[in-house]
Amino acid sequence: MSRKRCKVIKEHRSSFPEPVIAKKGEILTIGERDGEEPGWIWCINKQGNGAWISLDYLIIQGNQAEISRDYDSTELNVSKGQILDIITESQGWFWVKDESNAEGWVPIRNVEIID
């Protein structure tokens, strides 16, 4: 089985150290859309924690959204030159795994596909 991999060409540091983890079916309150990343919307869970969530994971109903599949907002801190395994893609970001098996989102613009 071949895996898709990428190399970090620009460092990424998470702006949100407290990720939101949402399970399929969970209802969130939606807020603003991201002006720089139009495929993402700010959502707040029942505990009052907020995160950017890809529209690919949301079923929007008025000012609320239902999570369509399990979601984790963790952004992975990566450094130039790191090699990452790509797990999935959503709205201009890759969900990746690094060499220590840590997983999270990184912007596609910060990496290049190597195989």
C-alpha positions in Angstrom: 0.0 0.0 0.0 1.5 3.3 -1.0 1.2 6.3 1.2 1.2 9.9 0.2 3.9 12.0 1.8 4.9 15.6 1.9 7.9 17.7 3.0 7.5 20.9 5.0 8.7 23.9 3.0 7.5 26.5 5.6 7.3 26.2 9.3 3.8 26.1 10.9 3.0 26.8 14.5 -0.5 26.4 16.0 -2.3 29.5 17.1 -4.8 27.3 19.1 -3.1 25.2 21.8 -6.4 23.9 23.1 -7.9 21.7 20.4 -11.6 21.0 20.2 -12.5 17.3 19.7 -16.1 16.7 18.5 -17.8 13.4 17.9 -20.2 12.7 15.0 -23.7 14.0 15.8 -22.5 16.7 18.3 -24.2 20.0 17.9 -22.1 23.2 17.9 -22.9 26.9 17.8 -21.5 28.5 14.7 -19.9 31.9 14.5 -17.8 33.7 11.9 -16.4 32.4 8.7 -12.6 32.6 8.3 -11.8 35.5 5.9 -8.4 34.0 4.9 -9.6 30.4 4.8 -13.1 30.5 3.4 -13.7 26.7 3.9 -13.5 27.1 7.7 -16.0 28.3 10.2 -15.6 29.2 13.9 -17.7 26.8 16.1 -18.2 26.6 19.8 -19.1 23.4 21.7 -21.3 23.0 24.8 -18.3 23.6 27.1 -17.8 27.0 25.5 -14.6 26.0 23.7 -14.1 27.3 20.1 -12.2 26.2 17.1 -12.1 26.5 13.3 -13.8 23.5 11.8 -13.8 22.6 8.1 -17.1 22.9 6.3 -16.5 19.3 5.1 -17.2 18.2 8.7 -20.4 20.2 9.3 -24.1 20.0 8.5 -25.2 23.6 9.0 -28.7 24.3 10.4 -29.3 28.0 11.1 -26.9 29.2 13.7 -25.9 25.6 14.7 -24.0 22.8 13.0 -24.0 19.1 13.5 -20.6 17.3 13.2 -21.0 14.8 10.3 -18.0 12.7 11.4 -15.5 12.8 14.3 -13.3 15.9 14.2 -10.2 17.1 16.0 -9.0 20.7 15.5 -5.4 20.0 16.5 -2.9 21.9 14.4 0.5 20.2 14.2 3.6 22.3 14.8 6.1 21.5 12.0 9.5 22.7 11.0 11.0 23.1 7.5 12.4 19.8 6.1 10.1 17.5 8.1 8.6 14.6 6.2 4.9 13.9 7.0 2.4 11.2 6.1 -0.8 12.7 4.6 -3.9 11.1 6.1 -6.6 13.3 4.6 -7.2 16.7 3.0 -9.9 19.3 3.7 -10.4 22.9 2.6 -6.7 23.7 1.9 -5.3 21.8 4.8 -3.8 18.3 5.3 -4.3 16.1 8.3 -0.9 14.5 8.7 1.2 12.3 10.9 4.8 13.1 11.7 7.8 10.8 12.5 6.8 10.6 16.2 3.2 9.6 15.3 1.8 13.0 16.4 -1.2 14.0 14.2 -2.8 17.3 13.3 -3.7 19.8 10.6 -1.1 21.8 8.5 -1.8 24.2 5.7 -1.2 22.7 2.3 0.7 25.9 1.2 3.4 25.0 3.8 4.3 21.6 2.3 5.1 20.0 -1.1 4.1 16.5 -2.1 7.1 14.2 -2.4 5.4 10.9 -3.3 
